[in-house]
Amino acid sequence: MGAGASASQVREHVEGLGNAYQPYGTTLEDNGVDGALVEELAHDDRAGVNATFDDLGITNKLHRRKLLQAARAQHGVQPDRPRSGSSIGSVEGPAIAVAE
């Protein structure tokens, strides 16, 4: 799914992530989220990503992370890597400590 993907193609891709993501597919399509917007999201900073998810009503932090990972993977964007001794979790903040 590239930048030229339609909103319905984005929906299909998101729904393919699993049953828990089915409602997001409809939400994304209803809001006209297409491949170009997904590409922009993949390159956006944390504040922009969170604002977009807030606007779409996607509140589950684990789902936010998975959706962002999928967007970044589709557009070849390297994920943020935690530093040794730092924490990883949702897009919004730490949840799991990484052992050194």
WOFEN-V308476 format. One record per backbone hydrogen bond with DSSP energy under -0.5 kcal/mol. NH is the residue of the N-H (numbers start at 1). CO is the residue of the C=O. E is the energy in kcal/mol with one decimal. If there is no record, write none. Layout:
NH,CO,E  NH,CO,E
This chain:
5,2,-2.0  10,6,-2.1  11,7,-2.3  12,8,-2.2  13,9,-2.2  14,10,-2.7  15,11,-2.8  16,12,-1.3  17,14,-1.8  18,15,-1.2  21,18,-1.7  22,19,-1.4  24,21,-0.5  25,21,-1.4  25,22,-0.5  26,22,-1.2  27,23,-2.0  28,24,-3.1  29,25,-2.3  30,26,-3.0  31,27,-1.4  32,29,-1.7  33,28,-2.8  34,32,-0.8  35,5,-2.8  36,3,-0.6  38,34,-2.2  39,35,-2.4  40,36,-2.0  41,37,-2.6  42,38,-2.4  43,39,-1.1  43,40,-0.5  44,40,-0.7  44,41,-0.9  49,45,-2.5  50,46,-2.7  51,47,-2.3  52,48,-2.1  53,49,-2.6  54,50,-2.6  55,51,-2.5  56,52,-1.8  57,53,-0.7  57,54,-1.1  58,53,-2.5  59,57,-1.0  64,60,-2.3  65,61,-2.1  66,62,-2.3  67,63,-2.7  68,64,-2.4  69,65,-2.7  70,66,-2.4  71,67,-2.3  72,68,-2.7  73,69,-2.6  74,70,-2.1  75,71,-1.1  76,73,-1.0  77,72,-2.6  78,76,-0.5  86,83,-2.4  88,96,-2.4  90,93,-1.0  95,88,-2.0  96,88,-3.3  98,86,-1.6  99,97,-0.6
